[in-house]
Amino acid sequence: MREYAKVVIYPKDVANITGKSYRSSWVLLNKIKAHYQKEKHQFVSVQELCDYLGLSVEEIASYI
């Protein structure tokens, strides 16, 4: 498996991956935070995004 430089995912990254707008991506990240019971100051990881969306890290590697 390839080593990734990014661990944290941002709305801009989610927008590139999903094709959604920045605002929709921000809302999706907040849903993921709620799903994983994270606090507002905590980040969403690439792995958590992949698990939530049902994608593999390898599928989104070229987008991040």
N, C-alpha and C positions, 0 to 999 in steps of 0.2 A: 504494500500500500504506500502511496506517495505521501510525503510530509507536506502539510499545508502551512502557509505563512499566516493565514487568518484563522482565528478561532471564533471570534465574535462576528455576528452577522448584523448588518445595518439595513434600514429600509431601502436604500439605493440598491443594495445587493439583491434584496428580495424582489424589487421591481425588475431588475435585469433577469432574474431567474424565472419569475412567473409571468412577466409581461403586463403586470398590473401597474397602476399609477403609484406614485410615491406615497400618497395618502392612504390608499388601500393596503399597501405594503406595511405601513406604520400600524394600521389597525390589525393586520394579520399578526405582526410581531407582538402586539399587546394581547391578542387571543392566545398566542403561544405562551407568553409569560403567565397568563391566568391558568392555562392548562397545566403548566409545570409548577404552579404556585410560587412564582418568583416575585420578589418585591420590585418596586418601581426603579430602584437604583441598580438592579442586577441586569446583566446582559443575556441575550439568547445566543447560544452557540450554534455553529454550523451543523453539528450532529443533531441537536434538538430540532432545528428547522427540518432537516432531512427526515427524522423520525415522525414528526408531525405531518409532513406532506406526503410521506410514503415514498420518498426518493432515496437513492443512494448518494453518498458523498461523491463518488466517481462521476455520477450523472451531472452534478452541478459544478464540478471542479473547474471547468472552463469559464464559468460565469463569475467566479469570485477571485 
